[in-house]
Amino acid sequence: MHKFTVTLTREIEADTAEEAALLMYQELSKAPVPDRYAVTDETGMTTEVKLDREKADEFASIDHTADPGNW
């Protein structure tokens, strides 16, 4: 299994880093889940990924831990 760093970027105006994080959390809890991400692999190569919302929702609804290929 490989390791990836998935980054979601939002520009948020705030007085402190903690407030910015809380505002981000608030946005994620109320708004639709973002569909654009930056994904960095183990070699440091970054790829911009835009998910197909329908396919992403289908993937999220399946328990992938039940697949023996994931063990």
C-alpha positions as CSV (number, residue, x, y, z in Angstrom):
1,M,0.0,0.0,0.0
2,H,1.3,3.5,-0.9
3,K,1.0,6.6,1.2
4,F,-0.4,9.8,-0.2
5,T,-0.9,13.3,1.3
6,V,-4.3,14.8,0.2
7,T,-4.6,18.5,0.5
8,L,-7.7,20.7,0.4
9,T,-6.9,24.4,0.0
10,R,-9.3,27.2,0.9
11,E,-8.3,30.8,1.5
12,I,-9.9,31.9,4.8
13,E,-9.6,35.3,6.5
14,A,-9.2,34.9,10.2
15,D,-7.3,36.4,13.2
16,T,-5.5,33.2,14.2
17,A,-4.6,29.8,12.7
18,E,-7.0,28.2,15.2
19,E,-9.9,30.4,14.0
20,A,-9.0,29.6,10.4
21,A,-9.2,25.9,11.1
22,L,-12.5,26.3,13.0
23,L,-13.9,28.3,10.1
24,M,-12.8,25.6,7.7
25,Y,-14.4,22.9,9.9
26,Q,-17.6,25.0,9.9
27,E,-17.5,25.2,6.1
28,L,-17.0,21.5,5.7
29,S,-19.8,20.6,8.0
30,K,-22.4,22.8,6.2
31,A,-21.3,23.0,2.6
32,P,-21.1,20.1,0.0
33,V,-18.0,18.0,0.3
34,P,-15.2,19.5,-1.9
35,D,-14.4,17.7,-5.1
36,R,-11.0,19.2,-5.9
37,Y,-7.9,18.0,-4.2
38,A,-4.1,18.1,-4.5
39,V,-2.6,14.6,-4.0
40,T,1.1,14.2,-3.3
41,D,2.7,10.7,-3.5
42,E,5.7,9.3,-1.7
43,T,8.1,10.7,-4.3
44,G,6.8,14.3,-3.8
45,M,4.9,14.4,-7.1
46,T,1.7,16.4,-6.8
47,T,-1.4,15.8,-9.0
48,E,-4.5,17.9,-9.0
49,V,-7.6,15.7,-8.8
50,K,-11.2,16.6,-9.6
51,L,-13.6,13.9,-8.5
52,D,-16.7,12.9,-10.3
53,R,-19.3,13.6,-7.6
54,E,-21.6,10.7,-8.5
55,K,-18.7,8.2,-8.6
56,A,-17.2,9.6,-5.4
57,D,-20.6,9.3,-3.6
58,E,-20.9,5.7,-4.8
59,F,-17.4,4.9,-3.6
60,A,-18.0,6.5,-0.2
61,S,-21.2,4.4,0.3
62,I,-19.3,1.1,0.0
63,D,-17.4,-0.5,2.9
64,H,-14.0,-1.0,1.2
65,T,-12.5,-2.5,4.4
66,A,-14.6,-5.7,3.7
67,D,-12.5,-6.3,0.5
68,P,-9.8,-8.9,1.3
69,G,-7.6,-7.1,-1.2
70,N,-7.4,-4.2,1.3
71,W,-6.0,-6.3,4.1
